[in-house]
């Protein structure tokens, strides 16, 4: 299954994922919230990262990746709540040029 398909299912079900992107030195534990097309034309995912590898070491926090940079991903049995308190805002049209999928309340 392609990363975008796994992410779409995880977003629909509010499932926590473990993923690794190219150049990562370990896995990331993430709560995917939205897959979208940016103004650059790239397809990205924004997620709340709770644990695992982070080049900045700043966790938990919002992170984003280009979908094509994801080299492995799988869903876990854990589920998450939408991160409204952490400023999740899918109406931000400057960032989200075209929403492919996003969590629903």
Buried (B, 14 or more C-beta within 10 A) or exposed (E): EEBBEBBBBBBEEBBBBBBBBEEBEEBBBBBBBBBBBBEEEBBBBBBBBBBBBBEEEEBBEBBBBBBEBBEEBEBEEEEBEBBEEEEBEBEEEEBBEEEBBBBEE
